[in-house]
Amino acid sequence: MAGSDAARPLLDRFRAALHDAVPLTALWAHGSLALGDYRPYRSDLDLIAVVREDPGADPAARRRLHALHTKLHREVPLAAGLHCSYMAADRLAEPGLDHVTWAHAELYRRPVSPVTRRELHTGALVLHGPGPGGLLPPLPDEELTAYIRRDLGEFWLRATAKRRLWLRDIWVDLGTLTVARAGVTLREGRLITKGEALDVLAASGAPARLVADIRDRRYAEHPARTAPHWRLRRAALARAYVRARIPVTLAEAGPAA
């Protein structure tokens, strides 16, 4: 079963339940599912719901959303990776605002990043209502590149100083793949999938065993277990690669606008 087909029953159930919880205008998928790179239980289901009113201003709406997500999380194993931000229709044009978001089994507020906004315009999967083109203002290139530069320099480069983080699969995967994807966007102005980023990593001098490890855990039918000694070595390799590659990536992209 294709990844998108595996997610369809959950998405259909979620969409139907949303109509009873909030005044839903549109529902979009972005990220791996929209780009054809979704892998059940390995990829997140990244969604944006456009609603008529901000649920953060309505305690009853927040309770309904929390109950909806908690029930799905409890009853549908695939829902553990379902993340959804709730954007009020009258706040779509303000990129710095926080929006009610369900992610990592909790409801909180966070912004919808410029990368997500660009993904929505270049390849959203429309699950309900109008597409992003008719509702979401386009994102200027300079805002996207400025965000990516800050993310690399102020978050990921600093994260390489925290050794224990890199013992976890998620930091190894996300750190190395983010650097590869960011480099392509800064140089060429396009977004690529995580699968494509693995090829970029291989071509940019990332350790072959590190690339193979990430590829195996994302795409292999039966990923190999990570031995303790390899986890330690892998953490060092990933940290060193990300720390060395970020300055190169920023330099290759040219001076900031």
N, C-alpha and C positions, 0 to 999 in steps of 0.2 A: 504493500500500500504506500502510495506517495505521501510525503510529509504533509502536504496541504490537505490530502484526503483524510489522513489520520486526525487532523485537527478540526475537521469540518463539524462533526457532531457537537464538540465542545463549543465551537464558535456559534453554531445555531442556537444552542441552549442559552448561551450567554446573551446573545442579541435579544432573544425573546424575553429573558428575565429583566434585561435593562429597561424595556418598555414599561414595566411595572414599578421600577425603582426611581427613574428620573425621566424628565421630558426630553427624549432622545431626538436629535436632529440628524446626526450622521455617525457612522462607526467605520473607522479605517484601520487597516493593518499596515505596519511598516516593518522595516528590518528584514530578518531572514525569511519570514513567511511571504512577504510581498516580493522579495527578490528571488524566490525560488531556491533558497538555500536552507530551508527549515528542516531540522532533524528532530523528530519527536523525542522528548525527554532530555534532549541535549541543547536545543535552542529555546530561547524565550519566545512567547507569543506577545509581541509588542503591539498594543492597540491604542488608538485615540478615539474617545467618544466626545462628540460635540453635543452639548446640551443647551437648552434655552436659558437656564439659570445656573449660577455657580452653586454646586452642592455644598461648598464650604460655608456658605452663608445660611444653610438650612440644616440644623441638627437632625431633623427627621430624615432628610435625604441622605445624610452621611450614615445614619444608622441602617437605612435600607441597603446602601451600597456595601457597608461592612458585612451585613448579614448575607447578602447575595454572594460576595466573594468568599466568605468563610464557608458557606455551604458548598460551593463549587470545589473549593480547596479540599474539603473533607470527603466529597463524594466522587470526584473525578481526578485521578492521579495526574493527568496531563495538565490540569489547572494550576499545579504548583508553579509553572513557568509563565502563567498569564499575568501580564502587567498592563494596566490601563490608566491613562491620564484623562481626566474629565475637564474639557475646556468649554467655558461658557461662550456662547456665540458672540456676545458683545465684547469679549476680551481676546479675540483671536489675533488682533493686530498688534498686541503688546508683547513682544518676545521675552521680556525679562520677568514676567509675572509668574508666580507660583500657581500650580493647579492641583486640585485634589487628585491623588494618584494611589492606586493599589499596586504594590510591588513588594516582593519578599515577605508575603503573608502579613502585611500591615497597610493601613490607610494613613497617608500623610500628604504633605504638599511639597511640590518641587517644580521647577520650570520644565517646559518642553524645549529641549536643546535645539540650537540651530541645525545640527546634523539631522535630527528628526524632522524638522520643518522642511529641509531640503529633500529628505527621503520621501516625504509625503507628496511633494510636487513632482518628483521624478519617477516614482514607482509605487504609489499606494495601491493597496488592494481594498476596494470599496465593498464593505459588508452591508451597509445600509445608508440610504439617503444620497445626497449629492456628493460628488468627489471634492477633494481639497481645492481644485482649481477655482471653484465658484465661491469658496468660503474663506480660505486661508490666504492672506496676502503673501506674495512671493518674497523670498529671502534674498537680499542683495549679496553678491559674491563676497564683498569685503567683510560682511558680518560673519559669514561662514568661515572664512580663512582666519579672521581675528579670533574667533572662538577656538578653532583647532589649535592655533599657536598657543593660546593661553592654556588649553587643556594639556598639551604636551609639556610645556615649560613649567607650569605652575602646579600641575597635579601629577602627571606620570613621572617626570624627572625627579620630583621630590619623593615619590613613592619608592624609588629605587634605593633610598636610604633606609627603608624599613625591611630588613631582611626576612623577618618571619612571615610577612605577607606572601612572599613568593614561594612559600612551601605549599600553597594552596593552588589547585588546578585553575581556578577562576582567574587568579592574578597572572599566572603564566600565560594562559590563553588570551585573556583580554588585553594585557599589556603589550605583548608582542604583535598581536593582530591589529590593535589600535594604531600602533606606530606605522605599520605597513599601510593600512588603509588611509591614515592621515597623510602620508607622503604622496600617495597618488592623488588625493583630492587637492592638496596644496600645489602640486606640480601641474596637474591636468584638469582640475576643476570637476572631476567626476567621482561618484561614489562606487565602491566595489564591495562585493560580498566577502565574507570571511573565507570562503573557499578560494576565491581569487587572491585574497591576501596571503594565503599560504604559498602560492607561487611567487608572489612578490618577495616574501621573506626569503625563500630559497635563492632568489636572484640577487638579494642584497647582502648576502654573506652571513645570514643567520646560521647557527650551527645546525647541520643536517639532522642530527639526532633529535634536537629540540623541535624542529619543524615536523619530523616524522611522528613525534610523540603527540603533538597537538592534532595533527591530521588523524592519527589513529583514534584518539578519544572522541573526535567529532564525527568521523565518517565510518570507522570500522564497525562491522556487525557485532563483533565481540572484542571490545577494546582490552588490551593487556592491562593487568594490574600494575600499579606503580610501586616498585620496590623502594624501601626506605632509603637505601644509598643513592638510588637514581633520583628520588625526590629532592635530596639535598643538592646533588650535582645539577639537576635541572633548574633549581631555584637560582643557583649562582650563574648559570649560563643565561637564563632569561633576564635577570637583573643587569648583568654586564652588557648584554645586547641592547636592551632598551636604553640604558644610560649612555652608551656610546652612540646609538643610532639617532637619538632625538636631536642633538646638535647638528648632525649631518643632514637630517631631514629638513630642519629649519633653514640651514644654509642653502641647500639645493633649491628650496622654494623661492629664494631671493629675499630681499628686505621686506619687512612688514609695510603695508600700505599706510 
